[in-house]
């Protein structure tokens, strides 16, 4: 029988310096050496409330082989704070049996109505005036396998919209932005732009797995979502009559250029207006969601500044707390917010562009606790 889970990672602020017992999914498992050469466990644990870094320093011999990455575990440990981020020091851990697991407890979900999001998408597609583009998108939206995955997939592993339904939430938001901004630029073909928005991340339904934790599939690691999208586009167009080959070429360019720069994985730079607009609005939507999520996660922490956000490359100002009369001077808090630390979850350039990558991982230092002998 499933045990009721009464602690989620989002509850950390209420449990600081307290010992908790709860269950999690193991998103990352690493065995690392202490200064003495003895092993310790460095984990990333997850539930629908987020993720937390966890360390097990003592009595780790049995735990080393007791569970693996993507397993569900029950943990007893101390919640504390390090560099303004919560972490968990594990005292005991054991693997959960399938009968003890309530799967809905472990993956974050979109807070919006998925049916309403899908209807919003369908309503906007219905306004297309280009019959070829309308038929293409509607063909994707009538494919049962694609529909189920599109409505459930995350938009990314960690950087933005990293929750069940995140892909659809991101695309609907991007559709609205594209629809609005395109009105200000007569040279932009709205239908082409919106079709690019629909297709630009559709390959993530096969690039990412999201049964236990968010991870890359083998195909996703080897090919990436853009190659998968080109294959999907080719297969769907083959089912349509008289689809213009030139229009297909434009859609392929929208897909392969939407990351915007060579160093972010785009084989080509955006070379026509719709491609350029898609890139910038996609990047804007991902960054705004990254900011929203980071501010929400750290809203209960003291001070007007969050900790360092690795994907954006900066700490963030909590505007409401900054405007409070008793707020600490921003300059002092900025100095304590940590302007250069953190694990790199993405690649960043001088203009702040970021793209999630599965190929780059820079582990952070794992200082042993003060009581740990070296």
Number of C-alpha atoms within 10 A of each C-alpha: 9 12 11 12 14 11 16 18 22 17 13 23 18 10 14 16 15 11 15 18 16 17 28 28 27 23 22 18 18 14 15 13 11 17 12 9 9 13 19 21 21 20 20 20 27 27 25 20 18 17 23 20 16 22 21 21 18 16 12 19 12 10 17 16 8 13 17 17 16 19 19 26 21 16 21 17 21 19 22 18 14 9 13 16 15 20 23 27 20 23 17 15 20 15 18 18 13 12 9 15 20 13 15 11 19 24 22 21 19 17 11 11 11 17 10 10 19 18 13 16 20 15 11 15 21 13 10 18 11 12 10 19 21 17 18 17 21 14 15 20 18 10 11 10 11 17 14 12 18 27 19 21 28 29 27 23 22 18 22 25 26 25 25 25 24 25 27 26 27 23 25 21 20 22 24 14 17 22 16 12 13 19 12 9 11 8 10 18 14 21 23 20 22 26 19 25 27 22 21 26 24 27 24 25 26 20 26 24 18 18 13 19 24 21 20 19 17 13 13 21 15 11 12 21 23 26 17 19 23 21 12 15 21 12 11 15 19 10 11 12 9 9 16 10 10 9 13 17 11 16 22 20 21 30 31 22 24 30 28 26 18 11 13 19 17 17 17 16 18 22 13 12 14 25 26 19 19 27 22 15 19 24 19 15 18 22 20 12 16 20 20 12 16 18 21 13 16 20 17 14 16 13 20 22 27 27 23 24 23 19 24 20 21 19 23 20 19 16 11 10 16 16 11 10 7 8 14 16 11 14 9 10 16 20 11 17 22 18 16 12 17 19 15 17 23 22 19 18 11 5 6 13 20 23 21 18 18 14 7 11 12 10 10 10 9 10 10 14 10 7 6 12 9 9
